């Protein structure tokens, strides 16, 4: 499979333009896993915020935010201000209403694609989830470098993505995305000069879907990588 030919930015944009601005819409019909997903992410984030050299909680960035699911249920409860990046206009328009009481914490809503975005250097946590499969390798590396350079002191870049069990990259022509194997992400992180400080597999997801991994990444100042690996233990709310 030529993964570069599967990814088509125009087709992906057209696909999401037809998706309703609902929880089930942004999760591809899997809205019922949202609570489990957020629980796993909460444990992961809490462990980072309580660690040595923890990031501050002034400013977070939600990348590919959709209707603001992660902003509302995960980031806004912890951070003073949350900015979002989301290319689809109707999703951007729905965010303020969806986040409800947390709208007072909303910062800038950037309507742009990830590969075109150049964030300011101010973020304590940058959260990327289920969006990196829409970027070609060269654009993904460049984007991660931009995120790395946008981190504040002790800032952390978080990636939560599907990975393949086959060890190969698999494509989805429907939404013009790919799913990379774990080894491919590790290679890309290294090329983007990022160091893993924590890695965790999401648990309690239904069988028959891709495994989901969370990575905590910081700028790589040397070649030594310290990794804490564990699984999240979550339960349905």
N, C-alpha and C positions, 0 to 999 in steps of 0.2 A: 504494500500500500504506500502510495506517495502522500504522506501526511500533509505536505504543503499544498497539494491540490485539493484536499478535502476542505481546508480552511479557506473560506471566502467571506471577507468582511462585509461585502454588500449583501450577500445572501443571508448571512447571520442576522444582520440588521433587519432585513425584510421578514425573517422568521419571527423575531421578537416583536416586531411591529404588530403582528397578528395575535400575540398572546395577551390574554386579559390581565389587567392589573389586580390580580388576586393572589392570595397565598398559594393556592393550588396551581395557578398559572405560572408563577415564577419558579415553582418547584417541580414543574413538568408533570403534574398529576400526582405528586408525592407529598401533598400538603400535610398529610397525616404524620410525616416523620419530623415535622418542624420542632416539636417540643423535645424529642430525643436528641436532635441535632444541636439545639440551643443548650441543652443540659451538658452535652459533651464539650461544647465550646466554652461554656461557663467554667467548668472544672479546669480546662486547659488555661484559660485566661487568668483565673484566680491564682493558679500555681505560679504564673509568671509575675503577677502583680505583688505576690507575697515573697518572691525570691530575692536573693542578694542582688544588688544592682538593678532592682526592679525599675521599669519605666515609670515616669510620672503619669498622672491621669488628667492632664489638661486637655489634650487634643487627640482625637482619633479620626481615621479616614476609612470609610466603608467603600470598597471598590467593586463596581458592578452591583450597585446597591439594590436594583430592582425597585420594589415598593417600600423598602426600608425595613425589611424583616430583621436583619442582623443589627441595624441601628437601634431599633425599638427594643428588642428583647435581650440584646447582649451589650452593645457599646454605650448607649445613652445612660443606662443605670450606673456606669462606672466612670464616664468621662465628662468633663465640663462642657466640651463642645465636640460635635461630630460633623465632619464634612462628608459629602458623598460624591462619588463619580458614577454616572449612569447615562449611557448614550440614548436611551429611548425616552422620548418626550412625555408619553403618557405615564410612564413609571415615575419620572421626575415630578410630574404634577400631582401624583397620588401620595407622595411621601409625607408631606406635612399633615395631611389628614390621617394617614395610617399610623404615624408615630404618636398622635394624640397629645397626651400631657407632656411628652418629651420634645414638642416642637420648640420650646424655649431653649433647648440645648442645640438646636440645629444651626450649623454654621453655613458654609457655602455649598450650594448644590450645583455641581459641575455637570452640565450636559455635554459629554464628550466621550470618545472611545478611549480605552486604556492606552492604546499604542500612541495616541496623540497627546496624552496628558503629561504635564510637567509640574508636579506638585511642589509647593513651597517646603522649605526645610523647617518644619515645626511639629511634626507628628510623633506622638509618644507610642502609638500603636497604629499600624496600617493593616487592615484585615482584607484578605483576598479569599473569596470562597466561590467555587464552582463557576469561575470566570476565565481561568488561565488556559483552558482548553480551546478557547476561541482565538488565541494568539499564535502566530507562527513562531518558530523557535527564535529567530533573529529578533523579532519584535518583543517576544517574552523576555529575553535576556536584557534588552535595552530598557524595557519597562521596569523590570526588577532592579536594575541599576538606578533608575530614577527614584524608585521607592527607597532604596538604600540611602541615597543622598538626601532624601526628604525626612529622614529620621532625626529626632532630637537626641540629646544626650541620653544614653541608656534606652533609646527607642528600639522597638521590636517590630519586625515585619512578620506577619502571620499568613501562612498559606494553608488552606483547607480544601483539598481536591480529591476527586475520584482517582484511583489508580487501577491499572489493569492487573489481573491475576495471571495473564498469559505471558507477561514479560515483554510484550510487544505493544506498540502504539496501535490503537484501534480508532477508526473514524466513524462519524455519524453524519451521513449526507443530509439528514433532515434539517439539522440546525447548523451545519457547517462547522462542527467542532471535532476535536480529537480527545482521547483519553490516553495519557502517557503512563508507562510503567514507572515504578518507584525509582529504578536506576536512572531513568531519563531525567526525572526531576532533580535528583541529586547531582547529576552532571550539569544541569542548567544552573542550579544554585551556585555551584563552584565557579562556573563561567561568569556569573553575575557578581562574583566576589562576596558571596554571602556564606555565613557559617551557621550551621544548625546548632542550637543550644538545647532544643527539646523536640522530640518527635513522638507522636501518639496516634494510635489507631482508634477511630470512632467505633464504639460497640453498640449493640442492641438495634442496629439497623436490620430491616427485613432481609431475608435471604434472596438471592437472585439479582441484587444490584451490586454495583462496583464497590470494592473496599474503599473507605475514605480515610485519608491520613491528614493529620495536622502537623505543621512544621513551624517552629519558632526560629526566626533567622535574624542575625545581626551582621553588621559590616565585618568582613573578614580581614582582620589586621595581621593575621599570620596564618600558617597552614595547619595549626592544631585545631581539631574539632572536638568539642566536648558535647556529647549527646546523652540526654536522659530520655529513655524510651519506656513508654508504658501504654496501657489501654485505659480508656475512660470507662468508668462504671456508671451507667445512666439508667434511669427508669422513666417510664411514661408519666407525664403529669396528669 
